[in-house]
Amino acid sequence: MKQPIPIFGKKQKPGFTLIEILLALLVVTIGVVTMAGLLGSSLDAGDKASKDLHVVSFADMVLNHCHAEDWENLMPGTLTLKDYAGNSTTLTTGTTDHFSSEAVGKDGRSIERFTVSYQLNIQKSGRVKTVTLRVWPGYDINGTPRIFHTEIYDWKKSE
């Protein structure tokens, strides 16, 4: 706020000039627009992180089951395992399919339902089984999948 300064013998009234008010509004407007843009970006990043978490959790569930499965039982065709809720689910190998499950939140009450699309391949070469899992978030298989790969060895001595 300006102090009254005498000009040509008259005193000005205290207050802000129109230019000062316009500049202040410009600064505030730039700040609000920037914050609105950041809000949209952060929501998109949160959604992408949630989808990535579902993809990686699904891959972890499937590949851990493959490693825990008995060597003779791990064959192409179908793979039966327990989902996050403890329900038995069957995954088909060699084709593209969908997996849906519910994840319970940290508070123990909230439930988030999610779906991933996947293609699971199991190949045997000698005493090595190669498991390749391609996963897309949601029902849509367009775009680049996340690819997970592991090899499982038969450590039993040959008879």
C-alpha positions in Angstrom: 0.0 0.0 0.0 1.4 3.4 -0.9 1.7 6.3 1.5 0.1 9.5 0.3 2.5 11.6 -1.6 1.7 15.2 -2.3 1.6 15.9 -6.1 1.2 19.4 -7.3 0.1 20.4 -3.8 -2.6 17.8 -3.6 -2.4 14.7 -1.4 -3.2 11.3 -3.0 -5.6 8.9 -1.2 -4.0 5.7 0.1 -4.6 2.5 -1.8 -3.5 0.3 -4.7 -3.3 1.4 -8.3 -5.1 -0.5 -11.0 -1.7 -1.8 -12.4 -0.7 -3.2 -9.0 -4.1 -5.0 -8.7 -3.8 -6.5 -12.3 -0.3 -7.7 -11.7 -1.3 -9.4 -8.4 -4.2 -11.1 -10.2 -1.9 -12.2 -13.0 0.5 -13.8 -10.4 -2.4 -15.6 -8.6 -3.9 -16.8 -11.9 -0.6 -18.3 -13.0 -0.3 -20.1 -9.7 -3.8 -21.5 -9.8 -3.4 -22.7 -13.4 -0.1 -24.4 -12.6 -1.6 -26.2 -9.6 -4.6 -27.4 -11.7 -2.2 -28.8 -14.3 -0.2 -30.6 -11.6 -3.3 -32.1 -10.1 -4.2 -33.7 -13.5 -0.7 -35.0 -13.9 -0.6 -36.4 -10.4 -3.9 -38.2 -10.9 -2.6 -39.8 -14.1 0.6 -40.9 -12.4 -1.4 -42.4 -9.5 -3.6 -44.3 -11.9 -0.5 -45.6 -13.8 1.2 -46.6 -10.6 -1.9 -48.5 -9.5 -2.1 -50.4 -12.8 1.6 -51.2 -12.6 1.2 -52.6 -9.1 -1.6 -54.9 -10.3 0.5 -56.2 -13.2 3.5 -56.8 -11.0 1.5 -58.4 -8.2 -0.2 -60.8 -10.7 3.1 -61.7 -12.2 4.6 -62.3 -8.7 1.6 -64.5 -7.8 1.9 -66.6 -11.0 5.7 -67.0 -11.1 5.9 -67.8 -7.4 3.4 -70.5 -7.9 5.4 -71.9 -10.8 8.5 -72.1 -8.7 6.6 -73.8 -5.9 4.9 -76.3 -8.2 6.3 -79.8 -8.5 8.4 -80.2 -11.6 6.2 -82.9 -13.1 3.0 -80.9 -12.5 4.2 -77.7 -14.3 3.1 -78.4 -17.8 1.6 -76.4 -20.6 -2.3 -76.4 -20.6 -3.8 -75.1 -17.4 -2.3 -73.9 -14.2 -4.5 -73.9 -11.0 -3.5 -71.5 -8.2 -5.0 -69.5 -5.4 -5.8 -65.8 -6.0 -5.4 -63.0 -3.5 -8.7 -63.8 -1.8 -7.7 -67.4 -1.4 -10.0 -68.7 -4.1 -8.8 -71.3 -6.5 -8.4 -70.0 -10.1 -7.3 -71.6 -13.3 -5.0 -69.9 -15.8 -4.8 -71.1 -19.4 -1.4 -71.3 -21.0 -0.7 -70.5 -24.7 -3.6 -68.1 -25.2 -4.4 -64.6 -24.2 -6.9 -64.5 -21.3 -8.1 -62.3 -18.5 -7.7 -62.5 -14.7 -9.8 -60.6 -12.3 -9.5 -60.4 -8.5 -10.2 -58.2 -5.5 -7.4 -56.6 -3.4 -8.2 -55.6 0.2 -6.9 -52.2 1.2 -4.6 -51.5 4.2 -7.6 -50.6 6.3 -8.9 -54.1 5.9 -12.3 -52.8 4.7 -11.8 -51.2 1.3 -11.8 -53.6 -1.7 -10.4 -52.8 -5.1 -11.4 -55.0 -8.0 -8.9 -55.1 -10.9 -8.4 -57.0 -14.1 -5.3 -57.8 -16.1 -4.9 -59.5 -19.5 -2.2 -62.1 -19.8 -0.5 -64.7 -22.0 1.3 -67.5 -20.1 3.7 -69.8 -21.9 5.5 -72.8 -20.4 8.1 -74.6 -22.5 10.3 -77.6 -21.6 13.8 -78.1 -23.0 15.7 -80.9 -21.3 15.8 -80.4 -17.6 14.7 -76.7 -17.9 11.2 -75.3 -18.0 10.9 -71.7 -19.3 8.0 -69.7 -18.1 7.2 -66.5 -20.0 4.3 -64.2 -18.8 3.1 -61.2 -20.8 0.7 -58.9 -18.8 -1.4 -55.9 -19.9 -3.4 -53.8 -17.4 -7.2 -54.1 -17.9 -9.0 -56.0 -20.7 -7.2 -54.2 -23.5 -4.2 -56.0 -25.0 -3.1 -53.1 -27.2 0.2 -51.5 -26.4 3.4 -53.0 -25.0 3.0 -55.7 -22.4 5.2 -56.1 -19.3 7.2 -59.3 -19.9 8.3 -61.6 -17.0 10.5 -64.5 -17.6 11.9 -67.3 -15.4 13.6 -70.6 -15.8 12.9 -73.5 -13.5 15.4 -76.3 -13.3 14.9 -80.0 -12.5 17.5 -80.5 -9.7 16.7 -84.1 -9.2 19.5 -86.5 -10.3 18.7 -88.4 -13.5 18.0 -92.1 -12.8 
